[in-house]
Amino acid sequence: MKITFYGHSSLGIEVNDVTILVDPFITGNPKAAHININQLEADYIFVTHAHQDHLLDVENIAKRTGAIVVSNFEIVTHFEKLGIEGHPMNHGGQWDFEFGNVKYVTAIHSSSFPDGSYGGQPGGFVIEGEHKNIYIAGDTALTFDMKLIALQTKLDLAILPIGDNFTMGINDAILASDFVQCDKVLGCHFDTFGYIEINHDEAKQTFFEKGKDLMLLEIGESIEL
């Protein structure tokens, strides 16, 4: 499994021959100006919630690639009206895709489309792929519901927001990694704008002191699990 960071909460995930994009917000992020969305491939686009900084580039990429949008019912319905194929999910539900099992899990946040209309309830995804399992938290506060994930899935990586103000910050993300019983964390939702800027060295050191590994990738950088 290969994971590429495209800035903010945007990710590319490759499992065998399947490519998944998560929360593509690239053209609106000046820090990701070197990423050309017209060169990105996608079989699926996972969307955690309806805020613009998570779905700005969904329509463009999905129409070009034919990707299937996987999200809550309201978001999928929105894109289906635009002629985009979707797979709706809701909290606690799971589905076996060709690349693995996906479960839609709780996130505590808000969710509205850029025009202010209702975007359904926000969520995260637990993906059980070939030999590797990951948790994509989406934008969320710390919640005890995260403990349920560890009861069912042994995670290899937790992808957690760490920018604070709108989501968990560093200390709550450390607790979240305890709750999901995964000490390997990929940070997201940081540095994009002023409210969520972090000190990288302090963040990594704080995780290290708790016996955990926080990865902060450069935009366009990848890791393999």
RASULNOR-V18076 format. One record per helix or strand of 2 or more residues. SS is the DSSP state (@ for helix, = for strand). FROM is the first residue (numbers start at 1). LEN is the number of residues. If there is no record, write none. Layout:
<<SS/FROM/LEN> <SS/FROM/LEN>>
This chain:
<<=/2/4> <=/11/5> <=/18/5> <@/30/3> <@/37/3> <=/44/3> <@/52/4> <@/58/8> <=/68/5> <@/73/8> <=/86/4> <=/94/4> <=/100/7> <=/123/6> <=/133/4> <@/146/7> <=/157/5> <@/170/10> <=/184/5> <@/194/3> <@/200/10> <=/213/3> <=/222/3>>
